[in-house]
Amino acid sequence: MTTTAETTTPQLRPVSPAEHRHADMETGSSAAVRLREIPFAQMLAIRAEPGSEMAAAVEAEIGRLPAAVKQVTVSERATTCWLSPDEFLAVLADESLTAAAEAAETIMDRAGYAPGHVLDVSANRTVLELTGPAGRDILESSATIDLHPRMFPVGTAVATNLAQTQVILHKTGEETWRILPRSSFADYVVTWLLDAMEEYRQTS
């Protein structure tokens, strides 16, 4: 009797850029400030002139684009940040791992040959969330912009430098900030934030 050896196919799963730091983030958090990763956010990089056919195709799929610096628009489909007069980053509400690719394909099909583009850049960045009353103090120790509520209210986002690294910084609540570093710099940004958070953990 001949026995055929069974072959086992490895079961692959996605790994987020800061997954290996989740325990560190939990340990380093305190009542004053907490840090976590929101993994696998689906993101679109958008280049579209306001009022153009490409902008219309984008807005038909994910909602209105922001019109000014620091502005963020929120719809049922996406949260979209202004990066430059014709450049935007949209974080989709749909968390399925194919959502951005499908949305990009739909938009580009609708736009036809209109100038501009929409790309799935979900693997390009991750989302770190910093919450708590000490959050602004920690960010201000290295951010290159004024984060006072008068200058940076809730619902504001901007591309800036944090700890000498380019990130997108989005204030989503009075004590809640989302930091979007490039995936290759996620570990570095987490390390820097945890180091800045250490004094609050010791006094909590």
C-alpha positions, -999 to +999 in steps of 0.1 A: +000+000+000+014+034-010+010+063+013+010+098+000+025+123+024+002+152+030+016+187+023+007+215+047+003+250+033+016+276+057-012+298+070+000+333+065-014+363+084-007+400+080+016+416+106+013+453+113+044+476+115+042+480+153+027+446+163+060+436+180+057+467+202+021+461+214+032+448+248+056+477+252+029+502+244+006+486+270+033+486+297+044+521+289+009+536+291-006+552+322-036+572+334-019+603+320-013+590+285-019+558+265-004+546+232-017+520+209-016+510+173-046+509+151-034+483+126-042+478+089-060+510+083-070+512+046-056+544+030-058+561-003-033+586-017-051+611-039-039+636-064-067+657-078-072+693-087-102+708-068-132+709-092-117+685-117-131+653-131-108+633-109-119+652-078-156+645-087-148+608-092-131+607-057-159+626-040-186+603-055-168+574-038-156+587-005-171+621+001-160+657-001-123+666-002-108+691+022-104+726+007-077+742+029-046+736+049-051+715+081-087+708+071-102+673+075-135+661+060-154+631+075-180+610+057-195+576+062-168+562+038-136+580+048-117+606+069-097+627+044-068+650+053-055+679+032-018+676+025-014+702-004-038+720-028-041+689-049-029+661-025-049+643+001-048+611+023-080+593+029-084+567+057-113+545+049-140+535+074-141+500+058-114+479+075-114+450+052-079+444+038-090+449+002-111+480+007-086+506-005-076+486-036-113+482-045-120+519-039-090+530-059-101+508-088-137+522-087-125+558-087-100+553-115-126+535-136-150+564-130-124+591-138-113+575-170-084+595-185-088+625-162-055+639-149-046+628-114-045+595-096-057+574-066-035+547-051-039+521-024-011+531+001-024+511+031+010+494+035+028+527+034+018+540+069+003+527+102-018+546+127-006+552+163-031+567+187-020+588+217-047+595+243-048+613+277-043+647+293-005+645+288-007+637+251-002+673+238+028+678+262+045+647+248+039+658+212+050+693+218+084+682+231+093+673+195+067+685+171+076+714+148+042+731+148+021+749+174-004+724+190-022+748+212-060+743+208-064+778+193-040+768+165-047+731+163-083+724+172-101+690+171-106+679+135-073+693+123-046+674+105-012+683+090+019+667+076+047+676+099+079+664+116+078+645+149+111+633+164+128+643+132+105+619+112+078+629+088+043+620+100+007+630+095-007+643+128-045+643+133-063+656+164-094+635+166-105+645+201-097+669+229-072+644+243-068+621+214-042+623+186-035+600+157+000+598+144+006+583+109+043+575+104+056+556+074+057+519+082+095+517+081+096+544+109+068+530+131+092+513+155+113+544+158+083+566+165+069+541+191+103+541+208+104+579+210+069+582+223+074+556+250+106+573+261+087+606+264+059+588+283+082+573+309+080+602+334+042+600+334+042+563+341+066+568+370+044+594+386+010+577+380 
